[in-house]
């Protein structure tokens, strides 16, 4: 799933460490390959658990890891 910023979720995606054009390969070691990929990320984010996101950025694989405390801090920063 390719990430593109063009809507209400842009701020969340940026806070999670995504950049425009990133390709999500795995979320918490689960392969991502369908239209529900972003929904899976949102569900895990909403649950407040650790997130491990494997992405491809500019042709290189990278790992974005967020522990539950970091997820909580991001959630709090997004609340109005």
C-alpha positions in Angstrom: 0.0 0.0 0.0 1.5 3.3 -1.0 1.0 6.3 1.4 -0.2 9.5 -0.1 -1.1 12.6 1.9 -4.4 14.0 0.7 -7.0 14.1 3.3 -8.0 14.3 6.9 -5.5 11.6 8.0 -2.4 13.3 6.8 -1.4 14.6 10.2 -1.7 11.2 11.8 0.4 9.5 9.1 3.1 12.2 9.4 3.2 11.8 13.2 3.5 8.0 12.8 6.7 8.7 10.7 5.4 8.2 7.2 6.5 10.3 4.2 4.5 10.8 1.0 5.2 7.9 -1.3 6.2 5.3 1.4 5.1 1.8 0.7 3.8 -0.1 3.7 5.0 -3.7 3.6 4.2 -5.1 7.1 2.4 -4.0 10.2 3.4 -5.8 13.4 5.0 -8.5 11.2 1.8 -9.1 9.2 2.1 -8.6 5.4 0.0 -5.8 4.1 -1.2 -6.0 0.5 -4.8 -4.9 0.3 -7.1 -1.9 0.4 -7.8 -2.4 4.1 -4.1 -1.8 5.0 -4.6 1.7 6.2 -7.6 0.6 8.3 -5.4 -2.0 10.0 -2.9 0.7 11.0 -5.7 2.9 12.3 -7.2 0.0 14.3 -3.8 -0.8 15.9 -3.1 2.8 16.6 -6.5 3.2 18.2 -5.9 0.2 20.5 -2.7 1.9 21.8 -0.5 -1.1 21.3 3.1 -1.1 20.0 3.4 -0.5 16.3 6.2 -2.0 14.1 5.8 -0.7 10.5 8.0 -2.0 7.8 8.1 0.3 4.9 9.9 0.9 1.6 11.1 4.5 1.1 13.1 5.5 -1.9 13.8 1.9 -2.8 15.1 1.0 0.7 13.4 -1.0 3.4 13.0 0.8 6.7 11.4 0.0 10.1 9.3 2.5 12.1 8.9 1.3 15.7 6.6 3.0 18.2 6.1 1.6 21.7 2.7 2.0 23.5 3.9 5.2 25.3 4.8 6.9 22.0 1.5 5.8 20.5 -0.3 7.3 23.5 1.6 10.6 23.2 0.7 10.8 19.4 -2.9 10.1 20.2 -3.0 12.8 22.9 -1.4 15.3 20.5 -4.2 14.7 18.0 -7.1 15.1 20.4 -8.8 18.5 20.1 
